[in-house]
Amino acid sequence: MKYKLLSVFCISFILLFVFKVKTVAIENKDNNSEMSDERVIEIIKEISDFMDSREKLGVEISYRESDGYHDYYFENPEDDEKLYIYHRDYIKDEAYHYLCKMYDIGFYRGRNTQSGESRSGLSNYMYYKIDTNGKFYLKNRDEKNICVQIQFIKSEILAENMPQISEGEVYFELCEDNKWRISKVSQWLNDLAYYDLGYEMKVFFDPEYNSLLEYEEFIEKYSYDSKGNRISMYISTDDNDEIFHGSDTELISESSNLEKLKKLSKLAACMAREEIYARHGKIYPKFSTEFNYFIRKIWYEKNENFSENDLSDIEKENIKIISEYIKSF
């Protein structure tokens, strides 16, 4: 009996040890600085495939016209929990919101496991999705950062002159809790300019109609200073939906207006200058930056007979002042 109890104890101890080791192995699978290159790629594919299946699984359950939101749940509760785990353990917030837009994942108000970003703006999705059957390779890595080169495949609704396959990167960061998380998903549309402009990106560039070359020209023109440094493209308007309300009647050289001018981004300043012409109905090429911007203004009316001679002396002087400010970049 004594030997029998000893045998049971030994077996139990061994099983407990094996179970504990297995548990630790599972918990630490991605919880250390030695995560393999293969696992990094596996995580990207796993999350991308899961989030892509969201469109097939999701059902709309409510809609309120008052604030215009849709609520979406997964048909399978386990899938919602899985998304929550992915976000908590594998994706930092900025990258998570971007992926949710890319895969058209709505806001689940009950748990906040899905993206809390607004569904209005650029689109319900981002035109390109991660191609899990495409090429993946490790671009570089160090102790706290990993960069994986990946491919994106375009949506059918995009203009034909947009590339079918687009190169990009997924960045991982070793966080303070010793877990690797996706910190950024980088593709040509996911640019610093996109975050500065928010949903207004589509105002200036619409991938359904414009080409990648036009996008690159837009970025080159407005998002760099003369030294090649990245600069903000933030733009805002007043209550009259104008950047510089009154630039047709008062000089910008007045101290208060001059201070406002000095706070404008290069893009905002260019649109403020063009705003003076637009008030007189200047006509712009279709889908140009100026066309996309002013065609949405309630006050803008095309004038087939537009002439710069229509401008007042105050307006001409303000154009010179704004032009000098733009040169300062």
Phi, psi and chi 1 to 4 in degrees:
 res  aa     phi    psi   chi1   chi2   chi3   chi4
   1 MET       -  -41.9 -176.5   69.2  178.4      -
   2 LYS   -61.1  -44.9 -179.5  178.4  178.2 -178.1
   3 TYR   -68.0  -33.0  -68.7  108.7      -      -
   4 LYS   -65.7  -44.0 -171.4  174.1 -178.1 -179.6
   5 LEU   -64.3  -39.2  -73.5  172.5      -      -
   6 LEU   -63.4  -40.2 -177.4   60.3      -      -
   7 SER   -63.6  -44.4  -60.6      -      -      -
   8 VAL   -61.4  -42.8  170.9      -      -      -
   9 PHE   -61.9  -44.2  174.3   77.7      -      -
  10 CYS   -64.2  -43.9  -68.8      -      -      -
  11 ILE   -63.0  -43.5  -67.2  171.6      -      -
  12 SER   -61.9  -41.5  -59.8      -      -      -
  13 PHE   -63.8  -43.2  178.7   77.8      -      -
  14 ILE   -63.2  -45.9  -68.3  170.1      -      -
  15 LEU   -61.5  -41.7  -72.0  173.5      -      -
  16 LEU   -62.5  -42.0  179.8   61.7      -      -
  17 PHE   -64.5  -45.4  176.8   76.8      -      -
  18 VAL   -62.0  -44.9  169.7      -      -      -
  19 PHE   -62.4  -41.6  177.2   76.3      -      -
  20 LYS   -64.9  -43.2 -174.3  175.7 -179.2 -179.4
  21 VAL   -62.2  -42.8  169.6      -      -      -
  22 LYS   -63.5  -42.7 -175.0  177.5 -179.8 -178.1
  23 THR   -62.6  -45.6  -58.3      -      -      -
  24 VAL   -61.1  -40.4  170.0      -      -      -
  25 ALA   -61.7  -41.7      -      -      -      -
  26 ILE   -66.0  -47.0  -68.1  172.1      -      -
  27 GLU   -64.5  -33.4  -70.9  177.9   -9.8      -
  28 ASN   -97.2   10.1  -72.1  -26.5      -      -
  29 LYS   -53.6  -43.8 -175.4  175.5 -176.3 -179.3
  30 ASP  -120.1   21.4  -54.9  -50.3      -      -
  31 ASN  -111.6   41.6 -165.5   24.6      -      -
  32 ASN  -155.8  162.4   61.5   78.8      -      -
  33 SER   -76.8   -1.3   58.0      -      -      -
  34 GLU  -102.7   20.2  -57.3  -59.2  -35.7      -
  35 MET   -57.3  132.6 -174.9  166.0   66.0      -
  36 SER   -72.8  158.1   68.9      -      -      -
  37 ASP   -61.0  -38.4  -61.3  -12.3      -      -
  38 GLU   -63.0  -39.8  -67.6   75.6   17.1      -
  39 ARG   -68.3  -36.6  177.9   56.2 -177.3  157.2
  40 VAL   -57.9  -49.2  168.4      -      -      -
  41 ILE   -65.9  -38.9  -66.6  172.8      -      -
  42 GLU   -60.0  -41.5 -177.6 -175.5   -4.3      -
  43 ILE   -63.2  -44.8  -71.1  172.1      -      -
  44 ILE   -58.8  -48.6  -62.6  171.7      -      -
  45 LYS   -64.8  -42.4  -68.4 -176.9  176.9 -178.3
  46 GLU   -62.1  -48.5 -178.6 -178.3  -40.2      -
  47 ILE   -67.9  -42.4  -67.7  175.0      -      -
  48 SER   -62.9  -45.0  -60.3      -      -      -
  49 ASP   -63.5  -39.9  -78.8  -24.4      -      -
  50 PHE   -66.5  -47.0  172.8   75.9      -      -
  51 MET   -67.2  -30.9  -64.6 -176.5   90.6      -
  52 ASP   -68.7  -33.3 -166.4   24.2      -      -
  53 SER   -71.7  -13.5   70.0      -      -      -
  54 ARG   -54.1  -39.1  159.3   62.9 -179.6   80.5
  55 GLU   -64.1  -30.3  -66.6 -177.1   83.5      -
  56 LYS   -81.8  -28.7  -57.6  178.0 -177.3   66.7
  57 LEU   -88.5  -31.0  -64.8  171.4      -      -
  58 GLY   -74.8  147.9      -      -      -      -
  59 VAL  -134.3  141.2  -70.4      -      -      -
  60 GLU   -77.8  132.3 -179.9 -177.8  -30.6      -
  61 ILE  -113.6  -17.2   60.7  147.0      -      -
  62 SER  -160.1  158.1   67.5      -      -      -
  63 TYR  -150.8  131.7  175.3   72.3      -      -
  64 ARG  -119.9  120.3  -65.3 -176.8 -170.4  175.0
  65 GLU   -68.8  -25.7  -68.5 -171.2    6.3      -
  66 SER   -60.6  -44.5   58.5      -      -      -
  67 ASP  -118.6    3.3   57.2    3.5      -      -
  68 GLY    63.9   35.5      -      -      -      -
  69 TYR  -110.0  153.4   73.9   75.8      -      -
  70 HIS  -110.8  142.4  -64.4 -102.2      -      -
  71 ASP  -107.2  136.3  -82.8  -10.2      -      -
  72 TYR  -126.2  139.8  -75.6   81.6      -      -
  73 TYR  -125.4  160.5  -66.9   80.9      -      -
  74 PHE   -80.0  143.0  -73.5  106.7      -      -
  75 GLU   -64.4  -33.9  -70.8 -178.7  -21.8      -
  76 ASN  -101.8  115.2 -174.3  -14.9      -      -
  77 PRO   -55.4  -31.5  -24.0   34.4      -      -
  78 GLU   -64.5  -30.1  -74.9   76.8   15.1      -
  79 ASP   -69.1  -37.1  -72.1  -32.8      -      -
  80 ASP   -64.7  -40.6 -179.7   73.2      -      -
  81 GLU   -64.6  -36.5 -178.8   64.8   23.0      -
  82 LYS   -65.2  -41.1 -169.0  172.7 -176.7  179.7
  83 LEU   -63.0  -40.4 -179.0   62.6      -      -
  84 TYR   -60.1  -43.1  171.1   73.2      -      -
  85 ILE   -66.3  -42.9  -67.2  170.4      -      -
  86 TYR   -57.6  -45.2  -81.9  141.6      -      -
  87 HIS   -65.6  -47.1 -176.9 -163.1      -      -
  88 ARG   -65.7  -42.8 -176.6 -167.4   66.0 -165.4
  89 ASP  -101.8  -17.9  -68.8  -12.9      -      -
  90 TYR  -128.7  -13.1  -67.5   97.7      -      -
  91 ILE  -136.7  127.8  -40.8  171.5      -      -
  92 LYS   -76.0  158.8  -63.2 -172.0   73.1  172.9
  93 ASP   -55.8  -47.3  -73.1  -13.1      -      -
  94 GLU   -60.2  -46.1 -178.6  179.3  -45.5      -
  95 ALA   -68.3  -34.6      -      -      -      -
  96 TYR   -64.1  -45.9  178.1   70.6      -      -
  97 HIS   -62.7  -39.2  -68.0  -40.2      -      -
  98 TYR   -65.7  -44.7 -175.4   77.6      -      -
  99 LEU   -63.6  -37.6  -75.0  167.8      -      -
 100 CYS   -64.4  -36.9  -77.4      -      -      -
 101 LYS   -68.0  -42.1  -76.9 -175.8  177.2 -179.5
 102 MET   -59.4  -39.6  179.4 -178.2  -71.5      -
 103 TYR  -103.6   15.0  -69.4  106.1      -      -
 104 ASP    54.6   46.3 -165.9   19.7      -      -
 105 ILE   -93.8  120.3  -66.1  177.9      -      -
 106 GLY   -81.5 -177.0      -      -      -      -
 107 PHE   -91.4  119.2  178.8   28.3      -      -
 108 TYR   -94.5  101.7  169.7   36.1      -      -
 109 ARG   -69.7  -25.8  -70.1  170.3  178.8 -109.1
 110 GLY   -68.5  -29.5      -      -      -      -
 111 ARG  -129.8  -14.8 -177.9   69.0  178.6  -83.4
 112 ASN    59.7   29.4  -69.1  -26.0      -      -
 113 THR   -85.6  -18.3   57.4      -      -      -
 114 GLN  -102.1  175.3  -62.9  179.9   24.7      -
 115 SER   -64.2  133.1  176.1      -      -      -
 116 GLY   -89.8    5.2      -      -      -      -
 117 GLU   -69.4  151.5  -64.7  -80.1  -71.5      -
 118 SER   -64.6  144.3  169.2      -      -      -
 119 ARG   -87.7   -5.7  -66.7  176.2   60.1   81.0
 120 SER   -84.0  165.0   62.8      -      -      -
 121 GLY   113.4 -127.6      -      -      -      -
 122 LEU   -55.6  -44.8 -176.2   62.1      -      -
 123 SER   172.4  172.2  177.1      -      -      -
 124 ASN   -75.9  -17.9  -72.6  -17.0      -      -
 125 TYR  -143.4  177.4   46.4   86.7      -      -
 126 MET  -104.9   18.6  -60.1  -64.7  -71.3      -
 127 TYR    75.3  -31.6  -62.9  114.1      -      -
 128 TYR  -123.1  146.4  -79.3   84.4      -      -
 129 LYS  -128.0  154.9  -65.0 -178.5  179.4 -179.4
 130 ILE   -65.1  127.8  -66.2  172.5      -      -
 131 ASP   -89.6   98.4 -176.9    5.1      -      -
 132 THR   -71.7  -11.6   53.2      -      -      -
 133 ASN   -97.9    1.6  -66.0  -44.3      -      -
 134 GLY   -84.0 -167.2      -      -      -      -
 135 LYS   -84.2  134.1  -63.2  177.0 -178.9  177.6
 136 PHE  -126.7  132.4  -74.5   74.1      -      -
 137 TYR  -154.2  150.2   70.3   87.6      -      -
 138 LEU   -72.7  122.1 -165.3   78.4      -      -
 139 LYS   -84.7  -48.5 -159.9  168.7 -177.9  179.3
 140 ASN  -166.1  161.7   53.8   66.0      -      -
 141 ARG  -157.4  150.7   71.7  177.7  -65.6  167.8
 142 ASP  -136.6 -161.7   56.1   35.0      -      -
 143 GLU   -63.6  -29.9  -68.7 -177.2   -1.3      -
 144 LYS  -125.1    0.4  -66.8 -171.5  175.9 -178.6
 145 ASN  -141.1  141.3  -62.1  -79.7      -      -
 146 ILE  -133.8  134.4  -58.6  173.3      -      -
 147 CYS  -121.9  124.0  177.5      -      -      -
 148 VAL  -113.9  125.8 -177.9      -      -      -
 149 GLN   -78.7  129.1 -178.2   81.5   42.5      -
 150 ILE  -134.9  178.6   66.9  171.5      -      -
 151 GLN  -122.6  147.1  -68.9 -179.4  -44.0      -
 152 PHE  -114.7  147.3  -65.4   80.9      -      -
 153 ILE  -115.9  137.9 -171.9  165.8      -      -
 154 LYS   -81.4  157.1   80.4  169.0 -175.2  175.5
 155 SER   -76.7  153.8  164.1      -      -      -
 156 GLU   -65.7  -23.3  -66.1  179.2   -0.8      -
 157 ILE   -78.6   -8.0   67.0  171.0      -      -
 158 LEU   -73.5  155.0  -82.3 -176.9      -      -
 159 ALA   -59.2  150.4      -      -      -      -
 160 GLU   -62.0  -28.5  -69.1 -177.5    2.9      -
 161 ASN   -82.8    3.9   54.8    7.5      -      -
 162 MET   -85.3  143.1  -61.0  -59.6  -72.0      -
 163 PRO   -63.0  139.2   20.9  -31.3      -      -
 164 GLN   -67.2  -42.0 -180.0   69.2   29.1      -
 165 ILE  -117.1  131.6  -61.5  -65.8      -      -
 166 SER  -125.4  131.9  173.6      -      -      -
 167 GLU   -76.7  152.4  -61.4  -68.7  -31.7      -
 168 GLY  -166.2 -174.5      -      -      -      -
 169 GLU  -136.8  154.5  -65.8   89.7   26.5      -
 170 VAL  -120.2  127.7  172.7      -      -      -
 171 TYR  -106.4  134.4  -64.2   85.2      -      -
 172 PHE  -110.4  147.9  -78.3   76.1      -      -
 173 GLU  -132.7  135.5  176.1 -174.7  -33.4      -
 174 LEU   -81.5  111.6 -174.3   60.5      -      -
 175 CYS   -85.1  175.1  -59.3      -      -      -
 176 GLU   -63.6  -27.6  -69.2 -177.6   -2.2      -
 177 ASP   -84.8   12.3   60.1   -1.5      -      -
 178 ASN    69.3   26.4 -151.0   37.6      -      -
 179 LYS  -112.9  138.8  -73.5 -172.4  177.1 -178.1
 180 TRP   -80.2  130.9  -74.9   98.0      -      -
 181 ARG  -134.5  148.9  -71.1 -174.5  177.1   86.2
 182 ILE   -67.3  120.0  -63.9  172.5      -      -
 183 SER  -101.4  -23.6   59.2      -      -      -
 184 LYS  -159.8  141.7 -177.4  179.1  179.7 -177.8
 185 VAL  -114.9  116.3 -179.9      -      -      -
 186 SER  -113.3  119.6  178.9      -      -      -
 187 GLN  -140.4  163.8 -167.7 -110.1   -8.7      -
 188 TRP   -55.7  -31.3   63.0  -93.0      -      -
 189 LEU   -77.1  -27.7 -173.2   59.8      -      -
 190 ASN   -87.3   76.2  178.7    9.8      -      -
 191 ASP  -111.6  162.5 -169.2  -90.0      -      -
 192 LEU   -54.7  -35.8  176.9   62.2      -      -
 193 ALA   -60.8  -36.5      -      -      -      -
 194 TYR   -62.1  -42.7  169.0   77.1      -      -
 195 TYR   -70.7  -32.6  -68.8  112.5      -      -
 196 ASP   -71.8  -35.0  -82.8   -3.8      -      -
 197 LEU   -88.0  -20.9  -75.7  169.9      -      -
 198 GLY    61.9 -141.4      -      -      -      -
 199 TYR   -66.2  -15.7   69.1   88.5      -      -
 200 GLU   -71.3   -5.6  -72.9 -171.4    0.3      -
 201 MET   -55.0  -40.8 -172.6   64.4 -168.8      -
 202 LYS   -69.0  -22.2 -168.6  171.5 -178.9  178.5
 203 VAL   -62.4  -39.2  171.3      -      -      -
 204 PHE   -95.9  -22.2  -62.7  100.4      -      -
 205 PHE  -151.1  121.2  179.3   82.9      -      -
 206 ASP  -116.9  108.1 -170.4  -18.8      -      -
 207 PRO   -61.1  -15.2  -22.9   34.8      -      -
 208 GLU   -69.8  -25.5  -74.4 -169.2   58.9      -
 209 TYR  -122.2  -31.4  -54.7  106.0      -      -
 210 ASN   -90.0  166.1  -63.3  119.4      -      -
 211 SER  -101.1  166.3   68.0      -      -      -
 212 LEU   -63.7  -35.5  179.9   56.5      -      -
 213 LEU   -61.7  -42.1  177.3   61.0      -      -
 214 GLU   -64.9  -36.8  -71.4  171.1  -49.5      -
 215 TYR   -63.0  -46.6  173.8   82.8      -      -
 216 GLU   -63.1  -37.2  -69.1  170.5  -17.1      -
 217 GLU   -66.2  -39.2  -70.2  173.1  -11.4      -
 218 PHE   -62.1  -46.7  170.3   74.1      -      -
 219 ILE   -62.8  -44.7  -65.6  -64.3      -      -
 220 GLU   -62.5  -37.4 -177.0   67.7   27.0      -
 221 LYS   -76.3  -38.6 -175.6  175.0 -178.4  179.5
 222 TYR  -112.8  -14.8  -62.6  110.2      -      -
 223 SER  -110.2   12.9   71.0      -      -      -
 224 TYR  -130.9  146.8  -69.2   93.7      -      -
 225 ASP   -90.6 -176.9   62.9   17.9      -      -
 226 SER   -65.5  -19.3   58.6      -      -      -
 227 LYS   -93.5    1.8  -62.9  179.3 -179.9  178.4
 228 GLY    86.1   10.7      -      -      -      -
 229 ASN   -83.5  144.8  -60.9  -45.9      -      -
 230 ARG   -67.5  137.1  -71.0  -85.3 -173.4  155.4
 231 ILE  -131.3  157.6   54.9  175.2      -      -
 232 SER   -64.3  148.3  168.9      -      -      -
 233 MET  -118.8   26.1  -67.3 -152.2  -64.5      -
 234 TYR   -60.3  140.3  177.3   75.6      -      -
 235 ILE  -142.5  137.2 -170.2  168.6      -      -
 236 SER  -142.4  159.8   63.1      -      -      -
 237 THR  -126.5  167.2   58.7      -      -      -
 238 ASP   -91.2 -168.5   60.6   18.0      -      -
 239 ASP   -64.5  -21.9  -66.9  -22.7      -      -
 240 ASN   -92.2   11.5 -160.5   44.8      -      -
 241 ASP    60.2   37.9 -155.6   15.9      -      -
 242 GLU  -127.0  151.2  -64.8  173.3  -65.4      -
 243 ILE   -78.1  -44.8  -62.1  170.7      -      -
 244 PHE  -126.0   74.7 -121.2  116.7      -      -
 245 HIS   -60.8  126.0  179.1   59.7      -      -
 246 GLY    99.0    0.9      -      -      -      -
 247 SER   -70.9   -4.3   60.2      -      -      -
 248 ASP   -94.7   -9.6   55.7  -21.7      -      -
 249 THR  -126.5  -16.8   57.6      -      -      -
 250 GLU  -139.1  150.1   55.5 -176.1  -77.1      -
 251 LEU   -73.6  137.5  -73.0  173.5      -      -
 252 ILE   -72.1  -18.9  -68.3  175.3      -      -
 253 SER   -67.2  -12.6   55.2      -      -      -
 254 GLU   -61.7  144.6  -61.2  -64.9  -30.7      -
 255 SER   -52.3  -46.7   59.0      -      -      -
 256 SER   -65.2  -42.0   58.7      -      -      -
 257 ASN   -70.5  -34.6  -75.1  -29.6      -      -
 258 LEU   -66.2  -37.6 -160.8   56.3      -      -
 259 GLU   -64.9  -38.1  -74.2  -57.2  -49.1      -
 260 LYS   -66.0  -41.2  179.7  177.3  179.9 -179.8
 261 LEU   -59.7  -42.3  175.9   63.5      -      -
 262 LYS   -66.5  -13.2  -69.3  177.8 -179.5  178.2
 263 LYS   -94.6   -7.0  -66.2  178.5 -178.7  178.4
 264 LEU   -77.1  145.2  -63.6 -177.1      -      -
 265 SER   -72.1  169.3   66.7      -      -      -
 266 LYS   -61.3  -42.8 -174.8  178.6 -179.2 -179.1
 267 LEU   -63.2  -46.4  173.7   61.9      -      -
 268 ALA   -61.9  -39.3      -      -      -      -
 269 ALA   -65.6  -40.4      -      -      -      -
 270 CYS   -63.5  -41.0  -72.7      -      -      -
 271 MET   -71.0  -31.8  -67.4  -56.2  103.9      -
 272 ALA   -66.6  -39.0      -      -      -      -
 273 ARG   -66.3  -43.7  178.7  178.1   60.4 -174.7
 274 GLU   -70.3  -26.1 -150.4   58.0   44.9      -
 275 GLU   -56.6  -34.7 -166.8  172.7   66.2      -
 276 ILE   -64.2  -42.5  -62.9  173.1      -      -
 277 TYR   -68.8  -41.4  -64.4  109.9      -      -
 278 ALA   -62.7  -30.7      -      -      -      -
 279 ARG   -62.4  -23.8  -69.5 -165.2 -170.2  101.3
 280 HIS   -96.2    4.9  -67.9  -85.8      -      -
 281 GLY    87.1   22.6      -      -      -      -
 282 LYS   -53.8  137.2 -179.4  178.3  177.5 -180.0
 283 ILE   -97.9  134.7  -61.7  175.0      -      -
 284 TYR  -115.4  151.6  -58.2   98.6      -      -
 285 PRO   -57.9  140.6  -22.7   33.6      -      -
 286 LYS   -59.2  132.9 -162.3  171.2 -174.7 -179.8
 287 PHE    69.1   10.4  -59.1  128.4      -      -
 288 SER   -72.0  166.7   65.4      -      -      -
 289 THR   -55.6  -46.8  -59.8      -      -      -
 290 GLU   -67.0  -40.8  -64.4   80.4    7.6      -
 291 PHE   -60.4  -49.8  173.8   88.2      -      -
 292 ASN   -59.4  -33.4  -69.1  -16.2      -      -
 293 TYR   -79.2  -52.1 -178.3   71.3      -      -
 294 PHE   -81.2  -22.6  -69.6  110.1      -      -
 295 ILE   -63.8  -19.4 -160.2   68.2      -      -
 296 ARG   -89.6   -6.1  -69.4  168.4  165.5   80.6
 297 LYS   -83.3  129.4  -56.1  -61.0 -179.9 -176.5
 298 ILE   -61.1  -35.0  -61.7  174.7      -      -
 299 TRP   -80.2  -10.8   50.7  -96.6      -      -
 300 TYR   -81.2  127.7  174.7   68.7      -      -
 301 GLU  -133.0  127.8  -68.0 -176.9   14.4      -
 302 LYS   -64.0  142.2  -64.6  179.7 -177.6  178.0
 303 ASN  -127.4  105.0  178.7    6.1      -      -
 304 GLU   -61.1  -23.0  -61.7  -69.1  -17.7      -
 305 ASN  -103.3   21.4  -59.2  -47.7      -      -
 306 PHE   -57.9  139.7  167.1   78.3      -      -
 307 SER  -147.2  143.3  169.1      -      -      -
 308 GLU   -65.1  -15.4  -68.7 -165.2   22.3      -
 309 ASN   -68.2  -15.6  -66.6  -31.9      -      -
 310 ASP   -72.7  -17.1  -61.4  -25.0      -      -
 311 LEU   -73.9  142.5  -86.9   58.3      -      -
 312 SER   -80.6  168.9   67.7      -      -      -
 313 ASP   -62.5  -36.2  -69.9  -19.7      -      -
 314 ILE   -64.3  -44.1  -72.2  177.7      -      -
 315 GLU   -64.6  -42.3  -71.3  174.8  -45.1      -
 316 LYS   -63.0  -39.1  -69.7  176.8 -178.3  177.3
 317 GLU   -67.7  -39.6 -178.3   61.5   25.4      -
 318 ASN   -65.4  -35.4  -77.5  -22.4      -      -
 319 ILE   -63.0  -40.5  -72.7  172.5      -      -
 320 LYS   -64.3  -42.5  -71.3 -179.4 -178.2  178.8
 321 ILE   -64.0  -45.3  -65.7  170.4      -      -
 322 ILE   -66.3  -39.2  -62.6  174.4      -      -
 323 SER   -61.6  -39.7  -64.2      -      -      -
 324 GLU   -64.5  -39.1  -74.4  -59.3  -46.5      -
 325 TYR   -65.4  -41.7  172.7   68.3      -      -
 326 ILE   -61.9  -37.9  -67.4  171.1      -      -
 327 LYS   -63.3  -24.6  -72.1  179.5 -177.8  177.5
 328 SER   -66.3  -17.9   69.8      -      -      -
 329 PHE   -75.4      -  -74.2   94.7      -      -
